[in-house]
Amino acid sequence: MTIQTALVQGTKLLEDDAVIAPRLTAEVLLTHALHRERSYLYAHPEEELTEVAWIHYGRYLHERMRGKPTQYITGRQEFYGRDFRVSPDVLIPRPETEHLVEAAIARIQSNDVVVDVGTGSGAIAITLALETRARVFASDISAAAVRIAQENSRVLSAHVDFLVGDLADFFREHSIDLVVSNPPYVPRADEAGLQREVRDYEPHIALFAGPTGLEIYERLIAEATRVLRPHGWLLLELGYNSLESVRAMLEREWSEITVMHDLAGFPRVIVARLLSRVSP
């Protein structure tokens, strides 16, 4: 079995199973089996696969056809130009979340104190630590997720202080300059309609917020009001159809409310600044 033949057969299997981007997926899985870069496949198409490589490749194809995301098979996902380790203990970082990171970078000043709530793989917190001069903290209720984030921080040489706990419980009142979060926002009623890759493999604690999908937003906004300094920033990734509800939560105590849209035109990020004093 040559590399070229393995790619053709793998692509056909994935295509027949209606896997998105079957050729690219076959390439990624084969390079993972070979411990090579994708360019190697095209430079050595006639190379014979070893028995071990073929066994691994076959297993990876089988896992993908059962719905397991490619990122959980390879254990890797790129985010903001860097390679992050992922596992089923953390959500797979999405390109859309880079809009949240860019909005945060634009507002962070040198030596600001920043908190990433619900850090997961640490992609947001680590990127902010590497792209700014802020002091970055990150929390997650999942100890397993924090272990993944700590490993990513070590490998990428980012200084982030990680904490295991719920929301922003660790921080004193008015001690933080910016709170950022990609929180759980899927309503439980939507579970059946999710892609199987998401529903069956990604951690439910990081996906589902409650019956309405707004429960974590409510708690996060209340916590941010407590821990942020006057004029501090809150940046939240938005779920589908959540913009107006979240904006309504910010009307009384927040100013400079801004919405950023993703490349598909959907509202993706909401930014708000805490008022210096809340009116009675």
Number of C-alpha atoms within 10 A of each C-alpha: 13 15 22 17 15 20 23 14 14 24 21 15 18 20 16 11 14 11 16 10 11 19 19 13 20 26 21 20 26 27 20 19 20 20 11 12 13 16 10 13 18 11 9 12 14 13 13 15 19 11 10 11 17 19 12 16 23 17 15 23 21 15 15 22 18 13 17 20 21 20 20 21 19 17 15 16 20 16 18 17 8 11 14 25 21 26 22 17 22 27 21 25 22 12 12 16 21 19 18 24 22 15 17 23 17 9 14 19 14 9 12 17 18 26 31 28 26 28 31 32 29 31 28 27 32 28 23 24 20 16 13 17 15 22 19 25 23 29 27 24 18 19 15 16 25 25 17 19 28 21 15 20 24 12 12 15 12 18 18 25 15 21 21 19 17 13 24 23 12 12 15 11 13 14 15 22 24 27 27 26 25 22 27 22 23 23 18 15 12 13 16 9 8 11 11 15 14 17 16 14 18 20 18 18 14 22 20 22 19 15 13 15 23 21 17 17 23 14 13 20 19 14 17 25 24 18 22 25 19 18 17 25 27 24 26 25 26 26 20 12 11 18 17 8 12 18 16 9 14 19 11 11 17 23 16 12 16 12 18 17 14 15 10 8 8 15 18 22 25 20 23 21 22 24 18 13 10 11 7 3
